[in-house]
Amino acid sequence: MSSSDQENRQRNREIAENEAKREAVSNVRVSTWAIALTVLAGVIVFGIAWAWLNR
């Protein structure tokens, strides 16, 4: 195998690793927003239910 092929394979591995890291960070960011919005919606529903029951 030529050194050019070896270098291309190494470069492709590094690109794949970087893309995997970038995708993982993006997934964490999306999950964090989803959890935050769910908690916010839960607090709002709880507040409405609490006010309705204590009127």
N, C-alpha and C positions, 0 to 999 in steps of 0.2 A: 504494500500500500504506500502511496506516495505521501510525502510530508504535507502536501497541499490538502489531500483528502483528510488527513489526520487533523490538520488545523481547522478545516471546515466543520468536522464533526465536533471538535472541542468548542468551537464558536457556537454551533447550533445547540449544544448542551447548555452553555452559559445563557443563551437567549431563552431557552425553555425554562431554566431555573428562575431567571429574572421575571418572566411572564407568570410563572406559578406564584412567586412571592407577591407580585402586583395584584393578582387575582385574589389571593388570600386576604390581603389588606382591604381590598374592595368589598369582599364578602363580610368581613368584620364590621366595616363601616355601615353597610346596608343593614346588617343584623342589629347593630346598636340603634340605628334610627327606628327600625321596626319595633324593638323592645320599648324604646322611649315613647313612641306614639301609642302603643298598646297600654302602657302604664298611664299615660295622660288620659286616654279614653276611659280607662277603668276608674280613675279618680273622678272624672266628670260624672260618670254613671253613678258612682257611689254617692257623690254629693247630691245629685238629683234625687236618688232614692232616699237618702237621709232626710232631705228637706221635705219630701212628700210624706214620709212616715211621721215626722215631728211637727206637722202643721196643726 
